[in-house]
Amino acid sequence: MQGLFLSQFGLPSLVPCIHNTLHTLRHLSSFNTHYSNLLSHGALATSPVLIHIRGSRHHSLPSLQAPVNPVTITDMRKYLSSRGVPFQDGYSCLCIASPLKASCGDRSGAADKRSFGLYIDKTTGSFLCMQTQVQGSWEELKEYVALLQRDGNTAILSPQQACENARSLDNRLEKEREAQEGQKIWMASKAFSDLLKEESEYVKAMFSMSKISSATLKKFCVKFYRPTQSLVFPWFSPHTLSLKGIKMVSVREDVGTNNLYTQLTLPRPARYHNLFGLSLIQQSDSQVVLTGHEVDTLAVSQATGIPSLTLPRGPSCLPPVLLPYLEQFSKVTLWLGKDPASWEASRDLSRKLGPSRCWLVRPGEHQPSPRDALASRVSLSGILRNAVPAEPQAVVSFRQLRQDVLGEMKNKDRLAGVRWSRFSQLNRILKGHRKGELTVLTGPTGSGKTTFISECALDLCSQGVGTLWGSFEISNVRLARVMLTQYTRSRLEDELERQPQLCHTWADRFQELPLYFMTFHGEHNIKIVLETMKHAVYLYDISHVVIDNLQFMMGQESLHVDKFALQDHIISAFRQFATSTSCHVTLIIHPRKEEEGSLQMASIFGSAKATQEADNVLILQDWTRVGGTGRRMLQVVKNRYDGEVGAFPLEFNKTTLSFSGPPAKNPQPPPKPQGKVRGESSKAVKKLLLLQTRSSLNRPNQIKV
Ligand SMILES: Nc1ncnc2c1ncn2[C@@H]1O[C@H](COP(=O)(O)OP(=O)(O)OP(=O)(O)O)[C@@H](O)[C@H]1O
């Protein structure tokens, strides 16, 4: 699967490397063949997550260290013009008549002009042919164009060729397996019209969508799967209208009035590229409302009649492969939720979509989420009319800033950023991890800087913060091994022999984290690193980049360049990157020299530029150096957000390689990711359970999910 990602987007220097990590662990404790047998006989493939791992385990990683050779929009335009290929300049894509053609005709009759275009992503050059669904890199597209011009004809692909063009056999089989599972669940799910009235009402209440009419649910083909009490949202191919996948959302009762929901997609999230509602879009539609949740789309559509689509993985992620489907809209309104994080996300996503056509709904007391607005009878059309343009203005008055200022005052805590779950003392001082900031960490050689920042970043990543590592000093495999140990809070290598299944269950969960690694090792040029970071932000919605460490970017430059000036230049570049992409950058910098006593702000290598540009400066103090007991202390010496500084002790645990909390006595697999939903439904869950036990409904055969 990782291979698909890489070839698909032509960015081979970003690889999730859990495969290698397990490989290393396996060697460490002479991992036996028993586990492989279990896998090949499918004994572990009881859940979609395991299916995914089973498939990916057999893949070999693509070649690392391939050069990043980004193509610019100017290059693309020039190339197409020089080849005499007419193109349309869209918002985020260039559109050409596709040189590819599927050998099977369009069977649905639903195809329109849009379906025959080939869309080229203006940022990456990767393309998507709507009719054949072939995706590829800019280089591959150039090959197709050359082929077309040589033969003077359209390149005819069979559907199978089309599939194989972008996917390995393993990948295809895995995908087909997932699709079959999805199909089974879909077939066993009930349309709302087939539920008893009482049951239908309770299900709606359970999912806080009492005001969503049955007609709307029918229009969007939403179903209910009784065995797991889940809403099932379909993913239809916009071209053939066949079922490509599903998203299941389930509610679990929580203490108090809140419920927890779990979400599962088939295919799994990395491949779930559904814009829910796309099959209902007409060619003539020129405006759309983008939401972060399916029920919000139902609410918008029902209350306003305006076409609405849901992002596949919540408010903060828009895979670029979906951009071609949004090209037809000259007005896109982003209404992603009711919290400040959704507001930030909408501003970030508007950059991808082209800000000139984007309008943003600012969350506020009178502007809740679409689902809540419908429930409390607030006019959704009115809220949409209040949307503000996303295009930044050069000069503004307080009148335009007023809402933002008041919003910041009201949501002070939430704006402080994502809070660490493992480092409460860091929350006390820094308040949270905020987008667009630059953090500098220093500490004596070997004091544990990498280990500490690895745990901090992992903590955030586990909460959904897309993270990209640039580990220039230690290999990605070693780093991922440290992270996996920190994630499980146990020595997994000791468990591999006794409980291989448990280890792989942990690895499965770890693999689902939004975590990526640059494959640069040793010294590298800052320009290439920055280019890779920019691409990662665009492709994977990364919001935290860790660079370990700055010194590895210095050696590539000419010997004649002044070292301090060079470092200043690199720091400015990272600062600018953080600001322009809204991405947090954490930069490890070695201290100036081995100084006696504890380190100070001035101990950081180079001029004062690093500490001037940084929003946060952290020092990992080694107490042994000042006659202490060997413990470490983290000192926050700069905090631009609210000025609070301070220090707290860090206790290192050698078993778990962690600076936080005790080791797990019996490591258990972590719970699946969960989120909170409104509390309307706790009672409804109980009632539904009662109703289902009492009623004489015939339950379909349970399918193991
Ligand atoms: N507080 C600690 N006490 C003892 N060992 C530690 C501590 N913190 C980290 N280590 C161990 O020390 C080794 C080096 O740690 P790490 O690579 O994190 O240090 P570093 O400061 O990043 O090193 P460098 O200066 O070379 O970049 C690792 O094996 C790690 O497990």
The ligand as an ORCA input file, in Angstrom:
! r2SCAN-3c Opt
* xyz 0 1
  N      17.266     10.367     30.787
  C      17.946      9.370     30.236
  N      18.693      8.564     31.006
  C      19.384      7.552     30.469
  N      19.382      7.252     29.166
  C      18.669      8.019     28.347
  C      17.915      9.119     28.831
  N      17.279      9.690     27.784
  C      17.632      8.980     26.690
  N      18.451      7.984     27.028
  C      19.066      6.992     26.140
  O      20.253      7.625     25.652
  C      20.457      7.325     24.274
  C      20.590      8.623     23.475
  O      19.355      9.297     23.516
  P      18.934     10.330     22.397
  O      19.353      9.856     21.054
  O      17.508     10.643     22.606
  O      19.841     11.572     22.817
  P      20.131     12.904     22.004
  O      20.262     13.989     22.995
  O      19.131     13.100     20.937
  O      21.523     12.544     21.362
  P      22.398     13.415     20.326
  O      22.965     14.568     21.089
  O      23.457     12.472     19.865
  O      21.504     13.858     19.236
  C      19.295      6.465     23.864
  O      19.704      5.114     23.897
  C      18.236      6.704     24.912
  O      17.432      5.552     25.126
*
